[in-house]
Amino acid sequence: MRLSRYFLPVAKETPADAQIVSHQLMLRAGLIKQQAAGVYIWLPFGLKVLRKIEQIVREEQNHAGAIELLMPTIQGADLWRESGRYDDYGQEMLRIKDRHDRELLFGPTAEEVVTDVVRTYVKSYKDLPLNLYNIQWKFRDEIRPRFGVMRGREFLMKDAYSFDLDEAAARDAYRKMFLAYLRTFTRLGLRGVPMRAATGPIGGDLSHEFIILAKNGESAVFYDSQYEEHDWTNTEISFENDEASIAARKSLVDEVLHAYAATDEMHDEAQFFASTPPERRREGRGIEVGHIFFFGDKYSKPMNAKVMGADGKPVNLQMGSYGIGVSRLVGAIIEASHDENGIIWPKEIAPFDVGIINLKSGDPATDAACNQLYDALIKAGKEPLYDDRDDRAGAKFATMDLIGVPMQIVVGPRGLQSGMVELKNRQTQEKTEFALAEVVARICV
């Protein structure tokens, strides 16, 4: 993409009403624009990040055996009355009526809707296990929306729902999602830290939050250093349903849960400190980006979601739900990865792979070299952002750092006299000179 033809409304000044770094940088870097309190327009640059995160989440759900569908944002109140949650959910639920005076709501979550789908079509134990998910916009009427997308009212969420015949199978479905989340956050360039959590309005007796480490995090976190660099995408995890795979998953989850503790109402840091050698203890802070629940027949029983068991008797389905805040992740990643100059995107979700900075737009040799690099990068399967604007070099450097493009190629007349360009690593700030003919190969290594 040529920046002169792109819509990227960056700003020099920090907005006065943005209180935290992620909100400030998302506004300054042209990712979002507020439309109403807690409701945002996702501008082209922000949408590219959002879609990349969404795709990684989708791929890992599919890998774990979940099946995607798309549920509506508007739900009928009658389903929520069946489950008993319509009056219990509170003022966060946006209740509305249509022209026929029918009661509807803007879905804050989808347990009722997906349970209705399954009770309609799934009738036998032979159709289980089943895990259905969607990536859809939700709305919760926060009393004080703030911190940009970190605590907005409208948000994009991946929510999955598992259905099993008995509790043992349902708890294994929970462990599958637990491990899928660790893989997902690793692919996003993050370390997902699981914490025991309260179940809240979703219900159930088993729940974990997943947080990512950030200096401005909401929760204090203690963890075992042996997990600091663990790459879950390279850890052998089977999502099959044979006995050996089930046993391996249980062992892996138990191992992980012994490595972390958080200071909240469900804290168990005392046990953590008792079982972890002092030299391996680490402390930090984290931001919640995912939450998983096991709640048995909390929804299936009142909504009469049954299947015929192997013995011919009807059985209430055992359920779990699993959420990832896709839009919240954008803000959380920025909180965890930025410096005084702007955003530092993990390469897995960067909107553009490499930036090209033309130090003298209009100079024939410099323009030709930049065009050559631009075409070569596209042919190599990369997404370049070429700053071809007629602007000061300092402004171009500032823009590239602000928006966080991971690699930057700086092209100027002086370097080209000897056939050289400069390659800058956004994260480390390291600058290296390469021959013009070699720099694309270097980036594609």
Secondary structure as GFF3:
##gff-version 3
##sequence-region A 1 445
A	DSSP	three_ten_helix	3	5	.	.	.	ID=ss1
A	DSSP	alpha_helix	21	28	.	.	.	ID=ss2
A	DSSP	beta_strand	32	36	.	.	.	ID=ss3
A	DSSP	beta_strand	39	42	.	.	.	ID=ss4
A	DSSP	alpha_helix	44	63	.	.	.	ID=ss5
A	DSSP	beta_strand	67	68	.	.	.	ID=ss6
A	DSSP	beta_strand	74	76	.	.	.	ID=ss7
A	DSSP	alpha_helix	77	83	.	.	.	ID=ss8
A	DSSP	beta_strand	94	97	.	.	.	ID=ss9
A	DSSP	beta_strand	103	106	.	.	.	ID=ss10
A	DSSP	alpha_helix	111	121	.	.	.	ID=ss11
A	DSSP	three_ten_helix	125	127	.	.	.	ID=ss12
A	DSSP	beta_strand	130	139	.	.	.	ID=ss13
A	DSSP	three_ten_helix	148	150	.	.	.	ID=ss14
A	DSSP	beta_strand	154	164	.	.	.	ID=ss15
A	DSSP	alpha_helix	167	187	.	.	.	ID=ss16
A	DSSP	beta_strand	192	196	.	.	.	ID=ss17
A	DSSP	three_ten_helix	200	202	.	.	.	ID=ss18
A	DSSP	beta_strand	206	213	.	.	.	ID=ss19
A	DSSP	beta_strand	219	224	.	.	.	ID=ss20
A	DSSP	three_ten_helix	225	227	.	.	.	ID=ss21
A	DSSP	three_ten_helix	232	234	.	.	.	ID=ss22
A	DSSP	alpha_helix	243	257	.	.	.	ID=ss23
A	DSSP	beta_strand	260	262	.	.	.	ID=ss24
A	DSSP	alpha_helix	269	275	.	.	.	ID=ss25
A	DSSP	three_ten_helix	278	280	.	.	.	ID=ss26
A	DSSP	beta_strand	281	296	.	.	.	ID=ss27
A	DSSP	beta_strand	306	308	.	.	.	ID=ss28
A	DSSP	beta_strand	314	316	.	.	.	ID=ss29
A	DSSP	beta_strand	318	325	.	.	.	ID=ss30
A	DSSP	alpha_helix	326	336	.	.	.	ID=ss31
A	DSSP	beta_strand	338	339	.	.	.	ID=ss32
A	DSSP	beta_strand	342	343	.	.	.	ID=ss33
A	DSSP	beta_strand	354	358	.	.	.	ID=ss34
A	DSSP	alpha_helix	364	379	.	.	.	ID=ss35
A	DSSP	beta_strand	384	387	.	.	.	ID=ss36
A	DSSP	alpha_helix	393	403	.	.	.	ID=ss37
A	DSSP	beta_strand	407	411	.	.	.	ID=ss38
A	DSSP	alpha_helix	413	416	.	.	.	ID=ss39
A	DSSP	beta_strand	420	425	.	.	.	ID=ss40
A	DSSP	beta_strand	431	435	.	.	.	ID=ss41
A	DSSP	alpha_helix	439	443	.	.	.	ID=ss42
###
